[in-house]
Amino acid sequence: MIETAYKHIILNENNVAMLDGTRTKVIELVLDAQAYGWSPEELQFQHPTLTMGQIHSALAYYWDHQDELDAEIERRWQEMKELRENRELSPLEKRLKGRKMQP
């Protein structure tokens, strides 16, 4: 683990920003805030094991590294889209797609 200039934030062996003493990635809190429009207070309510200091440190880290983290978010989104497009349909999905829609 590598300490950073941000209290509560460390970089793991893969250079991923994490909240110190937790298994929570900074990007996870950012995605929650973006997806649900959660304020720091709501993030703390939804993640009660985290302190407001940890949450604010994570958000400060994001704003100071926004280009890098936004690129990672986009990379994950593209990977998920590719997996979804290239996956095999389940037998149920195949049957449902084969049915004609009834009016």
N, C-alpha and C positions, 0 to 999 in steps of 0.2 A: 504494500500500500504506500502511496505517495501523498504526503500532506500538501495542501494547496494554501493559497493566501486567504481562502474563505474558511471561516470557522465552520466546523461541522462537515466540510466537504473534503473527500479524499478521492484519489484516482486509484482504481484497482489495477491488478496486473495486466488488464486489457486496455488500460488508459480510459476507463469509463468512470465518469463522475458519480460518486455514491455518497449517501449520507453516512458519516462516520458512526460506527457502532450499530448499523442496520444493514439490511439487504436491499434497501430502497435506492433505486437509481434516480438521479436528478431528472432524467428525461421522463420517468414515469409520472412524477408530480407535474411536470410541464404538460404532458399529454392530458392528464386529468383536468388541469386548469383550462387548457384549450378546448377540450371536448365538451366539458360541462359548464364552462364559464365560471368556475369556482374561484372565489376570493381566497386569500391566505387563510382566513378564518374558517371557511368551508373546507379547505384542504385539511386543516387541522382537525376539524370535526370528523371528516371521512377517514383520516389516518390518526387516530387518537394516541398512538404510541409516539408520534413525532411532536416535537416542541415547535412553538412559533419561531424560535430562533433557527431551528433546522430548516423549516419551510422557507423562511425569508432568505437564508443563505443559499438554498437551492434555487430560488427564483432570481436572486442576484447573480448567481453563477450563470444561469440561463441567459439573462440579459447581456452579460459580458461576453458570452460565447454563443450568441444567438445564431450566427451564420453556420457554425460547426454543428450545433445541435439540430437546427432546422434541416440541414443536409442529411443528418442521420435519420430524422423523422421521415423525410421524403424517401430515403433509401429503403427504410422499413416498409413504407406504404407501397412502393413499387414491388418489393419482394413479395408482399402479401397478395398483391394483384396478380402477379405471375403465378404464384402457387394456386390461387383460386381458379385462374383461367386454365391451368394445365392439369388440374386434378381429375381423377376418374370419378364419374358420378356413381353414387351408391345405387344399388338395385331399386330402392324405393324412388329415388330421384328419376331414374330411367323410366320406371313405370308411370310416374306422374307426368313426366314430359311427353310420354307416348300417348297419353289420353287426350282426346279432343275436348275442347272446352264446350260445355253445354250451355245454351242460352238460358 
